[in-house]
Amino acid sequence: MDRIRIRGGRGLRGTVRVSGSKNGALPILAASLLVDGPIVLRNMPRLKDVENLLRILGKLGVVHVWREDGALELEAKDKTVYVAPYDLVRTMRASFVVLGPLWARRGVARVSYPGGCVFGHRPVDLHVKGLRDIGANVELSDGYVTLSGRPTGGTVFLGGNMGSTVLGTANVVMAAALSTGTTYLECAAMEPEIEDLCHFLNACGARIRGIGGHLLVIEGVDTLHGCEWRMIPDRIEAGTFLCGAVMLNSEVTVTDCNPMHLLAVIDRLRAAGAQLDVGENHIRVLPTASGQLRAVDVTTMAYPGFPTDLQAQFMALMTRAQGVSVITEKIYPERFIHASELQRLGARIRREGPSAIIEGTEELRGAPVMASDLRASASLVLAGLVARGATDVRRVYHIDRGYERIETKLQGIGADIERISEG
């Protein structure tokens, strides 16, 4: 099992390129189940989550090939298979996004309840409710969701206790694209990844209006055709590198990103004292004279608010700030497993309900730590970059799910970091 070793304290300098969006890639890959003909996807990240979903799609009759130019080409060849079993779906929660398109294109879908990260209960009830609202006959038994019938369209409200559901929105939008009527989807997620999915579907012949807003109107069509598409940049990866550069008071340019997708993050970094030069497709972190960060409070919210997927990384940043900060998790209130591992490095953090209170410290110290989920892994790597001595991050298969060669990218801007294989 691999681990990542970081020897902290070295400044960073240079340019780091952001890969294609993981969270945007998965729904678009699942949409291949809807489409007749080949799809070519450019800027597709080579990640464990992408590999896992391609493996699931392969079992559902979708063939794929990575081309020499780096693009991914895929096409649904066998349209008779309709079961996504537990041994495949358990690898990640996002695989549940095959439910809607599988049902819409094949008339029946049987998908296992998903697995995924271990930071709290994340029900898929809203997915099922939304699909039922547009015509699905639903059967829940033996750990599977089975849908039958035909998407007819209808009125759907997808609001929940924690706000809109991103993957639930994706499931309903994809199924509604092949419905016999019109779907009015209220309280749709507004994340850039959903916006990109809708634009992709329209490029394949779908009729979706209201893209980027809370109300989506989807007029069903008979068929969708293939197209060529370029994935949007990964805003979470970009935010991770920004946090690392600010923690080390280093001059780093994060390029091939979309700053408009990061406005809440940019606001909080500037409030903490970071100096940022924001361009059209890059963000440059500039060192400050004092190098001292200010403690600021953060509350995670649905887009365009501060993303829950950057909460752990910002917590690592706040361990180095002067003063006391409060991070409140409104999306997944139990998503604080990384706090105890940061404490092993000397961080001063305590939990109070859905909030973490962080008292900044002058120094973190290297130690062995254990990654518990994808974004927690990134926070531990960032903390290791500033800690005195060596930090070993174990269970790095978590980080490989969502970051493309993170140690290579950080080496490229001066970090003392390496991947160590153990047997």
C-alpha positions as CSV (number, residue, x, y, z in Angstrom):
1,M,0.0,0.0,0.0
2,D,1.4,3.4,-1.0
3,R,2.1,6.3,1.4
4,I,3.2,9.9,0.7
5,R,6.1,11.3,2.7
6,I,6.5,15.1,3.0
7,R,9.4,16.9,4.5
8,G,7.9,20.3,5.4
9,G,9.2,23.8,5.5
10,R,10.3,24.3,1.9
11,G,8.8,27.2,0.1
12,L,7.0,26.7,-3.2
13,R,7.5,28.5,-6.5
14,G,6.3,28.1,-10.0
15,T,3.2,27.2,-12.0
16,V,0.9,24.2,-11.4
17,R,-1.8,23.2,-13.9
18,V,-5.2,22.1,-12.9
19,S,-6.7,18.9,-14.3
20,G,-10.2,18.3,-15.6
21,S,-12.9,18.2,-13.0
22,K,-13.5,14.9,-11.1
23,N,-16.9,16.0,-9.9
24,G,-17.8,17.1,-13.4
25,A,-16.4,14.0,-15.2
26,L,-18.5,11.4,-13.4
27,P,-22.0,12.5,-14.4
28,I,-20.9,13.1,-18.0
29,L,-19.4,9.6,-18.1
30,A,-22.7,8.2,-16.8
31,A,-24.5,10.2,-19.5
32,S,-22.8,7.9,-22.1
33,L,-25.6,5.4,-21.2
34,L,-28.1,7.8,-22.8
35,V,-26.2,8.5,-26.0
36,D,-26.4,6.7,-29.4
37,G,-23.0,7.0,-31.0
38,P,-19.4,7.8,-29.8
39,I,-18.5,10.5,-27.3
40,V,-15.0,12.1,-27.2
41,L,-14.1,13.8,-23.9
42,R,-11.0,16.0,-23.7
43,N,-9.3,17.1,-20.5
44,M,-10.6,14.0,-18.7
45,P,-8.6,13.4,-15.5
46,R,-6.9,10.0,-15.0
47,L,-8.2,9.2,-11.5
48,K,-9.3,6.2,-9.5
49,D,-12.9,7.4,-9.4
50,V,-12.8,7.8,-13.2
51,E,-11.3,4.3,-13.6
52,N,-13.9,2.8,-11.2
53,L,-16.8,4.4,-13.0
54,L,-15.5,3.3,-16.4
55,R,-15.3,-0.3,-15.0
56,I,-19.0,0.0,-13.9
57,L,-19.9,1.4,-17.3
58,G,-18.0,-1.4,-19.0
59,K,-20.2,-3.9,-17.2
60,L,-23.2,-2.0,-18.5
61,G,-22.1,-2.3,-22.1
62,V,-20.1,0.9,-22.6
63,V,-16.7,0.5,-24.2
64,H,-13.9,3.0,-24.0
65,V,-10.4,3.8,-25.2
66,W,-7.9,6.3,-24.1
67,R,-6.5,7.9,-27.3
68,E,-2.9,8.9,-27.9
69,D,-3.9,12.5,-27.7
70,G,-5.1,12.0,-24.1
71,A,-8.8,12.1,-25.0
72,L,-11.3,9.5,-23.8
73,E,-13.6,8.0,-26.4
74,L,-16.6,5.9,-25.3
75,E,-19.8,4.4,-26.7
76,A,-22.7,2.4,-25.3
77,K,-22.6,-0.8,-27.5
78,D,-24.6,-3.3,-25.5
79,K,-27.9,-1.7,-24.4
80,T,-29.4,-4.8,-22.8
81,V,-27.6,-4.9,-19.4
82,Y,-29.4,-3.0,-16.7
83,V,-27.9,-4.2,-13.3
84,A,-25.1,-2.3,-11.5
85,P,-24.2,-4.7,-8.7
86,Y,-23.0,-3.9,-5.2
87,D,-19.5,-5.2,-5.7
88,L,-19.0,-2.4,-8.2
89,V,-21.2,0.4,-6.8
90,R,-19.8,0.1,-3.3
91,T,-16.5,1.6,-4.4
92,M,-17.8,5.1,-4.5
93,R,-21.1,6.9,-3.9
94,A,-21.0,8.8,-7.2
95,S,-21.5,5.6,-9.1
96,F,-25.2,5.9,-8.1
97,V,-25.5,8.5,-10.9
98,V,-25.9,5.7,-13.4
99,L,-29.4,5.1,-12.1
100,G,-31.2,7.8,-14.1
101,P,-29.6,7.4,-17.5
102,L,-29.7,3.6,-17.3
103,W,-33.5,3.7,-16.6
104,A,-34.2,6.3,-19.2
105,R,-32.4,4.6,-22.1
106,R,-33.1,0.9,-21.2
107,G,-36.5,1.1,-19.6
108,V,-35.4,-0.6,-16.5
109,A,-32.5,-0.1,-14.0
110,R,-31.4,-2.1,-11.0
111,V,-28.6,-0.3,-9.0
112,S,-27.2,-1.1,-5.6
113,Y,-27.2,1.4,-2.9
114,P,-23.7,3.0,-3.0
115,G,-20.7,3.1,-0.8
116,G,-18.2,6.0,-0.6
117,C,-16.4,8.1,1.9
118,V,-17.0,7.6,5.6
119,F,-17.8,11.1,6.9
120,G,-21.5,10.7,7.6
121,H,-24.8,9.7,6.3
122,R,-25.5,10.9,2.7
123,P,-28.9,9.4,1.7
124,V,-30.0,9.0,-1.9
125,D,-33.7,9.4,-1.0
126,L,-33.9,12.6,-3.1
127,H,-32.6,10.8,-6.2
128,V,-35.3,8.2,-5.9
129,K,-38.0,10.8,-5.2
130,G,-37.1,12.9,-8.2
131,L,-37.0,10.0,-10.5
132,R,-40.4,8.8,-9.2
133,D,-41.8,12.3,-9.8
134,I,-41.0,12.0,-13.5
135,G,-42.6,8.6,-14.0
136,A,-40.4,5.9,-12.5
137,N,-42.0,2.8,-10.9
138,V,-39.7,2.3,-7.9
139,E,-39.0,-0.9,-6.0
140,L,-36.6,-0.9,-3.0
141,S,-35.5,-4.4,-1.9
142,D,-32.4,-6.4,-1.0
143,G,-30.1,-3.3,-1.0
144,Y,-31.1,-2.3,-4.6
145,V,-33.2,0.4,-6.2
146,T,-35.1,-0.9,-9.2
147,L,-36.8,1.5,-11.6
148,S,-39.1,0.6,-14.5
149,G,-41.5,2.3,-16.8
150,R,-40.8,5.3,-19.0
151,P,-39.8,8.9,-18.0
152,T,-42.8,11.1,-18.7
153,G,-41.7,14.4,-17.3
154,G,-43.4,16.3,-14.5
155,T,-42.7,18.8,-11.7
156,V,-39.9,17.9,-9.3
157,F,-38.7,19.7,-6.1
158,L,-35.2,18.5,-5.0
159,G,-34.6,20.6,-1.9
160,G,-33.5,18.7,1.2
161,N,-32.4,19.4,4.8
162,M,-28.8,20.1,3.5
163,G,-29.9,22.1,0.4
164,S,-29.9,20.9,-3.2
165,T,-28.5,17.5,-4.2
166,V,-25.8,17.6,-6.9
167,L,-25.9,14.0,-7.9
168,G,-29.6,13.8,-7.5
169,T,-30.0,16.8,-9.9
170,A,-27.7,15.0,-12.3
171,N,-29.8,11.8,-12.1
172,V,-33.1,13.6,-12.7
173,V,-31.7,15.8,-15.5
174,M,-30.3,12.9,-17.4
175,A,-33.4,10.8,-17.1
176,A,-35.7,13.7,-18.1
177,A,-33.6,14.4,-21.2
178,L,-35.2,11.3,-22.8
179,S,-38.7,11.7,-21.3
180,T,-41.9,11.9,-23.3
181,G,-42.9,15.3,-21.8
182,T,-41.4,18.3,-20.1
183,T,-39.8,18.3,-16.6
184,Y,-39.7,21.4,-14.3
185,L,-36.9,20.8,-11.9
186,E,-37.0,23.2,-9.0
187,C,-34.3,23.6,-6.4
188,A,-31.8,22.1,-8.8
189,A,-28.1,22.2,-7.8
190,M,-26.3,25.2,-9.3
191,E,-22.8,23.8,-9.1
192,P,-20.6,24.3,-12.2
193,E,-20.4,20.6,-12.7
194,I,-24.2,20.5,-13.1
195,E,-24.1,23.4,-15.5
196,D,-21.4,21.6,-17.6
197,L,-23.5,18.4,-17.6
198,C,-26.5,20.3,-19.0
199,H,-24.4,22.0,-21.7
200,F,-22.9,18.7,-22.6
201,L,-26.4,17.1,-22.9
202,N,-27.6,20.0,-25.1
203,A,-24.6,19.4,-27.3
204,C,-25.9,15.8,-27.7
205,G,-29.3,17.1,-28.7
206,A,-31.1,17.6,-25.4
207,R,-33.3,20.6,-24.7
208,I,-32.5,22.1,-21.3
209,R,-33.3,25.7,-20.3
210,G,-32.4,27.7,-17.2
211,I,-28.9,26.3,-17.0
212,G,-27.0,27.8,-14.1
213,G,-30.2,28.6,-12.1
214,H,-32.3,26.8,-9.6
215,L,-35.1,26.0,-12.1
216,L,-34.3,23.8,-15.0
217,V,-36.8,23.1,-17.7
218,I,-36.1,19.9,-19.7
219,E,-38.1,19.1,-22.8
220,G,-37.7,15.4,-23.5
221,V,-36.3,14.2,-26.9
222,D,-36.4,10.8,-28.5
223,T,-32.7,10.3,-28.9
224,L,-29.3,11.8,-28.1
225,H,-26.3,11.7,-30.4
226,G,-22.6,11.7,-29.6
227,C,-20.4,14.8,-29.5
228,E,-16.9,16.0,-28.6
229,W,-16.6,17.8,-25.3
230,R,-13.9,19.4,-23.1
231,M,-14.1,18.9,-19.3
232,I,-14.1,22.0,-17.1
233,P,-11.2,22.5,-14.8
234,D,-11.3,21.0,-11.3
235,R,-12.2,23.9,-8.9
236,I,-11.4,21.8,-5.8
237,E,-7.9,20.9,-7.0
238,A,-7.3,24.6,-7.8
239,G,-8.5,25.6,-4.3
240,T,-6.3,22.9,-2.8
241,F,-3.1,24.3,-4.5
242,L,-4.2,27.9,-3.5
243,C,-4.4,26.9,0.1
244,G,-1.0,25.3,0.0
245,A,0.7,28.3,-1.6
246,V,-0.9,30.7,0.9
247,M,0.1,28.5,3.9
248,L,3.7,28.6,2.7
249,N,3.6,32.3,1.7
250,S,4.9,31.4,-1.7
251,E,4.6,32.7,-5.2
252,V,2.6,30.1,-7.1
253,T,0.5,30.4,-10.2
254,V,-2.5,28.0,-10.4
255,T,-3.3,27.9,-14.1
256,D,-5.9,26.3,-16.4
257,C,-8.5,27.1,-13.8
258,N,-11.8,29.1,-13.8
259,P,-11.6,31.8,-11.1
260,M,-15.3,32.4,-11.5
261,H,-15.9,29.0,-10.0
262,L,-13.9,30.0,-6.9
263,L,-15.2,33.4,-5.9
264,A,-16.2,32.3,-2.4
265,V,-12.8,30.7,-1.8
266,I,-11.0,33.7,-3.2
267,D,-13.0,35.9,-0.8
268,R,-12.0,33.9,2.3
269,L,-8.4,33.6,1.3
270,R,-8.2,37.4,0.9
271,A,-9.9,37.9,4.2
272,A,-7.2,35.7,5.7
273,G,-4.6,38.0,4.3
274,A,-3.6,36.3,1.1
275,Q,-2.5,38.5,-1.8
276,L,-4.0,37.1,-5.0
277,D,-3.7,38.2,-8.7
278,V,-6.8,36.8,-10.5
279,G,-6.7,36.5,-14.2
280,E,-9.1,35.0,-16.8
281,N,-7.8,31.4,-16.4
282,H,-5.2,31.6,-13.6
283,I,-4.8,32.7,-10.0
284,R,-1.4,33.8,-8.8
285,V,-0.6,33.7,-5.1
286,L,1.9,36.4,-4.1
287,P,4.0,36.4,-0.9
288,T,3.2,39.0,1.7
289,A,5.7,41.0,3.7
290,S,4.7,39.5,7.1
291,G,3.6,36.1,5.9
292,Q,1.1,36.1,8.8
293,L,-2.4,34.8,8.2
294,R,-5.5,36.1,10.0
295,A,-8.1,33.7,11.4
296,V,-11.4,33.9,9.5
297,D,-14.7,32.0,9.8
298,V,-16.1,29.8,7.1
299,T,-19.5,28.2,6.6
300,T,-19.8,25.6,3.9
301,M,-22.8,26.0,1.6
302,A,-24.2,24.9,-1.7
303,Y,-22.7,26.7,-4.7
304,P,-21.9,29.6,-5.0
305,G,-21.1,29.4,-1.3
306,F,-17.9,28.0,0.1
307,P,-17.5,24.3,-1.0
308,T,-17.6,21.5,1.5
309,D,-14.9,19.8,-0.6
310,L,-12.5,22.5,0.4
311,Q,-13.4,22.6,4.1
312,A,-10.6,20.2,5.2
313,Q,-8.0,22.1,3.2
314,F,-9.1,25.4,4.7
315,M,-9.0,24.0,8.1
316,A,-5.3,23.1,7.5
317,L,-4.8,26.7,6.4
318,M,-6.4,28.0,9.6
319,T,-4.1,26.0,11.8
320,R,-1.4,28.5,10.7
321,A,-3.5,31.6,11.2
322,Q,-3.2,34.1,14.1
323,G,-6.3,34.0,16.3
324,V,-9.3,31.7,16.5
325,S,-11.4,30.6,13.5
326,V,-14.7,28.7,13.3
327,I,-15.5,26.4,10.4
328,T,-19.2,25.3,10.2
329,E,-20.2,22.4,8.0
330,K,-23.7,22.9,6.7
331,I,-23.5,20.2,4.0
332,Y,-22.1,17.2,5.8
333,P,-22.1,18.0,9.6
334,E,-19.9,14.9,10.4
335,R,-17.2,15.7,7.9
336,F,-14.5,16.4,10.5
337,I,-12.6,13.1,10.7
338,H,-9.4,14.9,9.5
339,A,-9.4,17.2,12.6
340,S,-8.0,14.4,14.9
341,E,-5.3,13.7,12.4
342,L,-4.3,17.4,12.1
343,Q,-4.1,17.3,15.9
344,R,-1.4,14.7,15.6
345,L,0.6,17.3,13.8
346,G,0.1,19.8,16.7
347,A,-3.0,21.6,15.5
348,R,-5.4,23.0,18.1
349,I,-8.9,22.0,17.0
350,R,-12.0,21.2,19.0
351,R,-15.5,20.1,17.8
352,E,-18.7,21.7,18.9
353,G,-21.6,20.2,17.0
354,P,-21.4,21.0,13.3
355,S,-18.5,23.4,13.9
356,A,-14.8,23.1,14.4
357,I,-12.9,25.8,16.4
358,I,-9.3,26.2,15.3
359,E,-6.7,28.1,17.4
360,G,-3.8,29.0,15.2
361,T,-0.4,27.7,16.2
362,E,3.1,28.9,15.3
363,E,4.4,25.4,14.3
364,L,3.1,22.1,13.2
365,R,5.3,19.0,13.6
366,G,5.6,16.1,11.3
367,A,4.1,12.7,12.3
368,P,2.5,9.6,10.8
369,V,-1.2,10.3,9.9
370,M,-4.0,8.3,8.3
371,A,-6.2,9.6,5.5
372,S,-9.9,8.9,6.1
373,D,-11.4,10.3,2.9
374,L,-10.5,12.1,-0.3
375,R,-10.4,15.7,0.9
376,A,-9.1,14.8,4.3
377,S,-6.1,13.3,2.5
378,A,-5.4,16.7,0.8
379,S,-5.6,18.6,4.1
380,L,-3.0,16.3,5.6
381,V,-0.7,16.8,2.6
382,L,-1.0,20.5,3.0
383,A,-0.3,20.4,6.7
384,G,2.7,18.2,6.0
385,L,4.1,20.9,3.6
386,V,4.4,23.4,6.5
387,A,5.2,21.0,9.3
388,R,8.7,20.7,10.8
389,G,10.2,17.3,10.0
390,A,8.6,14.4,8.0
391,T,5.0,13.6,7.7
392,D,3.8,10.3,6.4
393,V,0.3,10.2,5.0
394,R,-1.1,6.6,4.8
395,R,-4.0,5.3,2.9
396,V,-3.3,7.6,-0.1
397,Y,-5.6,5.6,-2.3
398,H,-8.1,8.1,-1.1
399,I,-6.2,11.0,-2.6
400,D,-5.8,9.1,-5.9
401,R,-9.5,9.1,-6.3
402,G,-9.6,12.9,-6.9
403,Y,-6.1,14.2,-7.5
404,E,-4.1,13.5,-10.6
405,R,-0.5,12.8,-9.6
406,I,-0.6,15.3,-6.7
407,E,2.9,14.5,-5.5
408,T,4.3,15.1,-9.1
409,K,2.5,18.4,-9.4
410,L,3.8,19.5,-6.0
411,Q,7.3,18.4,-6.8
412,G,7.1,20.6,-9.8
413,I,6.7,23.7,-7.7
414,G,9.4,22.8,-5.2
415,A,7.8,20.6,-2.5
416,D,9.9,17.9,-0.9
417,I,7.3,15.1,-1.4
418,E,7.5,11.5,-2.6
419,R,5.3,8.5,-3.0
420,I,6.6,5.4,-1.3
421,S,5.3,1.9,-2.2
422,E,5.1,-0.7,0.5
423,G,5.0,-4.2,-0.9
